Amino acid sequence: MSARIGEGLTVFSTCPQSKDESAASYLDRVIEVSRWSEEFGCAGMLVYTDNGLVDPWLVAQVVLENTERLGPLVAVQPLYMHPYTAAKMIASYGFMYGRKVYVNMLAGGFRTDLLALGDATPHDERYARTTEYTLVMKELLSSSTPVTFEGKYYNVKNLTMKPALDPELFPGILISGSSDAGMQAARDIGATAIRYPEPPSQEIEASLLDVDAGVRIGIIARSDRGEAWRVALERFPEDRKGRVAHKLAMKLSDSSWHHTLSELEERPDGDDNPYWLGPFKNYKTFCPYLVGTYERVAEEVAGYIRRGYRTFILDIPPSREELEHVARVFELSTALAEAERVG
């Protein structure tokens, strides 16, 4: 039997992006990664959204139609649609497929995307807007009576959601939780706060956050440390143009996590530690990676689990084999964390 990802945890993979695939191959690639993710026990798969990608709700429908249990984690950008429309999509999926989906609530995005849409709202106000948006969406999905909501950003009056959503299919809600505004939004809407973490030894205890919390990481592990690093450097080689793009993005971004990670050394705890920011600093992905032997990477993942992080969002898996390596790490890490808890 294959190793399973995250027994006792909630683990998401990430969907390939349309900008990285041809139109002819993209849907097949989405289906392939969806099925791998389900095979190895992921609860769901994050589907990105921005001005340069295909619509995430349409991708989510492809996922639902080609898997049995996997829940799409749909990134929801408030600028793209009214909260009623997002709630309608969730209720419609529940009605048509009898399946639960997850939503990853966004407060921002690429600054150039926001400005192109005519939005110059400051960082903390965007989180306040997303909080209102999510409260309206939640009320529509859970209320058996017409909903009236009067806020700063959204107002609805006697609005009813039909078809109604089965309560058992109510969506899981996630939101970035690396800033104070993000953490407050997570508390206000009852969401899982996702952090772009520093090494586990430097991460705050999740119990101090007063909210369910998780982390976003990539993993490359092998039985031999040298082989793991060979694969990592082959997949994410040094890229001068990427470094320049990262620095430019830093100047434009007001994201707390982006600045925090950018200020860290690429290998902040030294060469013997699995924590690596090379892909992030070369503008290849937006999360730290853990690279090394199965056992050493599992120790780091167990470190996050010990600190109370029970939700993990993984990077895009390049192959089924790579996801199998990740599953082995999680199998070891959950065993380690449980042994220490019992001991």
C-alpha positions as CSV (number, residue, x, y, z in Angstrom):
1,M,0.0,0.0,0.0
2,S,1.3,3.5,-0.9
3,A,2.2,5.9,1.9
4,R,-0.6,8.4,2.7
5,I,-0.1,12.1,3.1
6,G,-1.0,13.6,6.4
7,E,-3.0,11.1,8.5
8,G,-4.7,13.2,11.1
9,L,-3.8,16.4,9.2
10,T,-5.4,18.4,6.5
11,V,-3.1,18.5,3.5
12,F,-3.6,20.2,0.1
13,S,-1.6,19.9,-3.0
14,T,-1.6,22.7,-5.6
15,C,-3.0,22.7,-9.1
16,P,-0.8,23.4,-12.1
17,Q,-1.2,26.9,-13.5
18,S,-2.6,27.6,-16.9
19,K,0.3,29.9,-17.7
20,D,2.7,27.0,-17.4
21,E,0.9,24.7,-19.8
22,S,-0.4,24.8,-23.3
23,A,-4.1,25.1,-24.0
24,A,-4.0,21.6,-25.5
25,S,-2.4,19.9,-22.4
26,Y,-3.8,22.0,-19.5
27,L,-7.0,20.1,-18.6
28,D,-5.2,16.7,-18.9
29,R,-2.5,18.0,-16.5
30,V,-5.1,19.2,-14.0
31,I,-6.9,15.8,-14.1
32,E,-3.6,14.0,-13.7
33,V,-2.4,16.0,-10.6
34,S,-5.9,15.8,-9.1
35,R,-5.9,12.0,-9.3
36,W,-2.4,11.8,-7.8
37,S,-3.4,14.1,-5.0
38,E,-6.4,11.9,-4.2
39,E,-4.5,8.7,-4.5
40,F,-2.0,9.8,-1.8
41,G,-4.6,11.1,0.6
42,C,-4.7,14.9,0.1
43,A,-7.9,16.5,1.4
44,G,-7.9,18.9,-1.5
45,M,-6.0,20.9,-4.1
46,L,-5.4,24.6,-4.2
47,V,-6.5,26.3,-7.4
48,Y,-4.8,29.7,-7.9
49,T,-6.4,32.9,-9.2
50,D,-5.0,36.1,-10.7
51,N,-5.4,38.2,-13.8
52,G,-3.2,35.9,-15.9
53,L,-4.8,32.5,-15.1
54,V,-8.0,30.7,-16.2
55,D,-11.0,31.0,-13.9
56,P,-10.5,28.8,-10.8
57,W,-14.2,27.9,-10.5
58,L,-14.0,26.3,-13.9
59,V,-10.9,24.4,-13.0
60,A,-12.6,23.3,-9.7
61,Q,-15.4,21.8,-11.7
62,V,-12.9,19.7,-13.7
63,V,-11.4,18.5,-10.4
64,L,-14.9,17.5,-9.1
65,E,-15.8,15.6,-12.3
66,N,-12.5,13.6,-12.3
67,T,-12.1,12.6,-8.7
68,E,-14.2,11.0,-6.0
69,R,-13.3,12.8,-2.8
70,L,-10.7,15.5,-3.5
71,G,-12.0,19.0,-2.5
72,P,-10.9,21.9,-4.7
73,L,-9.5,24.8,-2.6
74,V,-10.7,27.7,-4.8
75,A,-8.8,31.0,-4.4
76,V,-11.5,33.7,-4.1
77,Q,-10.6,37.3,-5.1
78,P,-13.3,39.7,-3.9
79,L,-12.7,42.0,-6.8
80,Y,-13.7,39.4,-9.3
81,M,-17.2,38.6,-8.1
82,H,-19.9,39.5,-5.5
83,P,-20.1,37.3,-2.4
84,Y,-23.5,36.1,-3.6
85,T,-21.9,34.7,-6.8
86,A,-19.2,32.8,-4.8
87,A,-21.8,31.4,-2.5
88,K,-23.9,30.4,-5.5
89,M,-21.0,28.5,-7.0
90,I,-20.4,26.6,-3.7
91,A,-24.1,25.8,-3.3
92,S,-24.4,24.7,-7.0
93,Y,-21.4,22.4,-6.7
94,G,-23.0,20.9,-3.6
95,F,-26.3,20.4,-5.4
96,M,-24.8,19.0,-8.6
97,Y,-22.0,16.8,-7.2
98,G,-22.8,16.3,-3.5
99,R,-19.2,17.4,-2.8
100,K,-17.5,19.7,-0.3
101,V,-15.2,22.4,-1.6
102,Y,-12.8,24.7,0.2
103,V,-12.2,28.4,-0.3
104,N,-8.9,30.3,0.1
105,M,-10.0,33.9,0.7
106,L,-7.7,36.6,-0.8
107,A,-7.3,40.1,0.5
108,G,-4.7,41.1,-2.1
109,G,-2.8,39.7,-5.0
110,F,-0.2,41.0,-7.4
111,R,-0.1,44.8,-7.1
112,T,-0.2,45.3,-10.8
113,D,-3.3,43.1,-11.0
114,L,-5.1,45.2,-8.3
115,L,-4.2,48.5,-10.0
116,A,-5.3,47.2,-13.4
117,L,-8.7,46.5,-11.8
118,G,-8.8,50.1,-10.4
119,D,-8.2,49.0,-6.8
120,A,-5.7,50.9,-4.6
121,T,-7.2,49.9,-1.3
122,P,-4.5,49.8,1.5
123,H,-3.4,46.4,2.9
124,D,-5.3,46.3,6.1
125,E,-8.5,47.7,4.6
126,R,-8.4,44.9,2.0
127,Y,-8.5,42.4,4.9
128,A,-11.5,44.2,6.4
129,R,-13.2,44.1,3.0
130,T,-12.5,40.3,2.7
131,T,-13.9,39.8,6.2
132,E,-17.2,41.4,5.2
133,Y,-17.2,39.4,2.0
134,T,-16.7,36.1,3.7
135,L,-19.3,36.9,6.4
136,V,-21.9,37.6,3.7
137,M,-20.9,34.4,1.9
138,K,-21.1,32.3,5.0
139,E,-24.5,33.7,6.1
140,L,-25.9,32.9,2.6
141,L,-24.7,29.4,2.8
142,S,-25.8,28.6,6.3
143,S,-29.1,30.6,6.8
144,S,-32.5,29.0,6.2
145,T,-34.1,32.5,6.1
146,P,-33.4,35.5,3.9
147,V,-30.2,37.4,4.7
148,T,-29.8,41.1,5.3
149,F,-26.3,42.5,5.8
150,E,-25.3,46.2,6.0
151,G,-21.5,46.8,6.0
152,K,-19.0,49.3,4.7
153,Y,-18.2,47.3,1.6
154,Y,-21.2,45.0,1.0
155,N,-24.9,45.3,1.5
156,V,-27.6,42.7,0.8
157,K,-31.3,42.8,1.7
158,N,-33.6,39.8,2.1
159,L,-31.3,37.7,-0.1
160,T,-31.8,33.9,-0.2
161,M,-29.5,31.2,-1.5
162,K,-31.2,28.6,-3.7
163,P,-30.5,25.8,-4.0
164,A,-29.7,25.7,-0.3
165,L,-26.4,24.1,0.7
166,D,-26.4,20.8,2.7
167,P,-24.9,21.7,6.0
168,E,-22.5,18.8,5.8
169,L,-21.0,20.4,2.6
170,F,-20.3,23.7,4.2
171,P,-16.9,24.8,2.8
172,G,-13.6,24.9,4.7
173,I,-12.3,28.4,4.8
174,L,-8.6,29.4,4.7
175,I,-6.9,32.8,4.6
176,S,-3.3,34.1,4.7
177,G,-2.3,34.7,8.3
178,S,1.2,36.2,8.2
179,S,0.1,39.8,9.0
180,D,-1.8,41.1,12.0
181,A,-4.6,42.1,9.7
182,G,-4.7,38.6,8.2
183,M,-4.8,37.0,11.6
184,Q,-7.6,39.2,12.8
185,A,-9.6,38.4,9.6
186,A,-9.0,34.7,10.3
187,R,-10.5,35.1,13.8
188,D,-13.4,37.2,12.6
189,I,-14.5,34.7,9.9
190,G,-13.5,31.5,11.6
191,A,-10.9,30.6,9.0
192,T,-7.7,28.6,9.1
193,A,-4.8,31.0,9.0
194,I,-2.1,29.9,6.6
195,R,1.4,31.1,7.2
196,Y,4.4,31.2,4.9
197,P,6.7,29.9,7.6
198,E,10.1,30.5,8.9
199,P,12.0,27.4,10.1
200,P,9.9,25.6,12.7
201,S,12.3,26.5,15.5
202,Q,11.4,30.2,14.8
203,E,7.7,29.8,14.2
204,I,5.2,31.0,16.8
205,E,3.2,28.4,18.6
206,A,-0.2,28.0,16.9
207,S,-1.9,28.0,20.3
208,L,-0.9,31.6,20.8
209,L,-2.6,32.7,17.6
210,D,-6.1,32.0,18.9
211,V,-7.1,30.4,15.6
212,D,-6.6,27.2,13.6
213,A,-3.4,27.6,11.7
214,G,-1.4,25.9,8.9
215,V,1.7,26.4,6.7
216,R,2.6,26.5,3.0
217,I,5.7,24.6,2.1
218,G,7.4,22.6,-0.6
219,I,9.2,19.3,0.0
220,I,11.9,17.5,-1.9
221,A,13.1,14.4,-0.1
222,R,15.1,11.2,-0.9
223,S,16.9,8.5,1.0
224,D,20.2,10.3,0.3
225,R,20.7,14.0,1.1
226,G,22.9,14.6,-1.9
227,E,20.4,13.1,-4.3
228,A,17.6,15.3,-2.7
229,W,19.7,18.4,-3.3
230,R,20.6,17.4,-6.8
231,V,16.9,17.1,-7.7
232,A,16.2,20.4,-5.9
233,L,18.8,22.3,-7.8
234,E,17.9,20.7,-11.1
235,R,14.3,21.7,-10.6
236,F,15.1,25.2,-9.3
237,P,18.4,26.3,-10.8
238,E,20.0,29.7,-10.0
239,D,18.3,32.2,-12.2
240,R,19.6,35.8,-12.5
241,K,16.4,37.1,-14.2
242,G,14.4,35.4,-11.5
243,R,16.4,37.2,-8.8
244,V,15.7,40.5,-10.5
245,A,12.0,39.7,-10.8
246,H,11.9,38.8,-7.1
247,K,13.5,42.1,-6.1
248,L,11.1,44.0,-8.3
249,A,8.1,42.2,-6.8
250,M,9.5,43.0,-3.4
251,K,9.4,46.7,-4.2
252,L,5.8,46.5,-5.3
253,S,4.4,44.1,-2.7
254,D,2.8,45.1,0.6
255,S,2.4,41.5,1.7
256,S,3.8,40.9,5.2
257,W,5.0,37.3,4.5
258,H,6.7,38.3,1.3
259,H,8.9,40.9,3.1
260,T,9.5,38.6,6.1
261,L,10.8,35.7,3.9
262,S,12.8,38.1,1.7
263,E,14.8,39.3,4.7
264,L,15.9,35.8,5.6
265,E,19.1,34.2,4.3
266,E,18.5,31.6,1.6
267,R,19.7,28.9,4.1
268,P,19.0,30.8,7.4
269,D,20.0,27.9,9.7
270,G,23.1,26.8,7.7
271,D,23.8,24.1,5.1
272,D,22.8,21.2,7.4
273,N,19.3,22.4,7.7
274,P,16.6,21.4,5.2
275,Y,15.0,24.9,5.1
276,W,15.6,26.6,1.7
277,L,14.4,29.8,0.2
278,G,16.2,29.4,-3.2
279,P,13.0,28.8,-5.3
280,F,11.3,31.8,-3.6
281,K,14.3,34.1,-4.1
282,N,14.6,33.0,-7.7
283,Y,10.9,33.9,-8.3
284,K,10.0,30.3,-9.1
285,T,7.5,29.8,-6.3
286,F,6.1,31.5,-3.2
287,C,6.9,29.3,-0.3
288,P,9.9,27.9,1.4
289,Y,11.2,24.4,0.6
290,L,12.4,21.6,2.9
291,V,15.1,19.5,1.2
292,G,17.0,16.5,2.5
293,T,16.6,12.9,3.6
294,Y,13.2,11.6,4.4
295,E,14.1,11.4,8.1
296,R,15.6,14.9,8.3
297,V,12.7,16.6,6.4
298,A,10.2,14.7,8.5
299,E,11.8,16.1,11.6
300,E,11.2,19.6,10.3
301,V,7.6,18.8,9.3
302,A,7.1,17.3,12.8
303,G,8.4,20.5,14.2
304,Y,5.5,22.4,12.6
305,I,3.1,19.8,13.8
306,R,4.4,20.0,17.4
307,R,3.9,23.8,17.2
308,G,0.2,23.1,16.5
309,Y,0.1,23.5,12.7
310,R,-2.4,20.9,11.4
311,T,-3.0,22.2,7.9
312,F,-0.4,22.1,5.1
313,I,-0.5,23.4,1.6
314,L,2.1,21.8,-0.6
315,D,3.6,23.2,-3.8
316,I,2.6,21.9,-7.3
317,P,3.8,18.3,-7.6
318,P,5.8,17.8,-10.8
319,S,5.1,14.0,-10.9
320,R,3.3,11.2,-9.2
321,E,6.7,9.9,-8.0
322,E,7.5,13.2,-6.3
323,L,4.2,13.1,-4.5
324,E,5.0,9.6,-3.3
325,H,8.2,10.9,-1.8
326,V,6.3,13.7,0.0
327,A,3.8,11.1,1.3
328,R,6.7,9.1,2.8
329,V,7.9,12.3,4.6
330,F,4.4,12.9,6.1
331,E,4.1,9.3,7.2
332,L,7.3,9.6,9.1
333,S,6.6,13.1,10.5
334,T,3.1,12.2,11.9
335,A,4.6,9.1,13.5
336,L,7.4,11.3,15.1
337,A,4.9,13.9,16.4
338,E,2.6,11.2,17.8
339,A,5.5,9.3,19.5
340,E,6.7,12.5,21.1
341,R,3.1,13.4,22.2
342,V,2.6,10.0,23.8
343,G,6.1,9.9,25.3
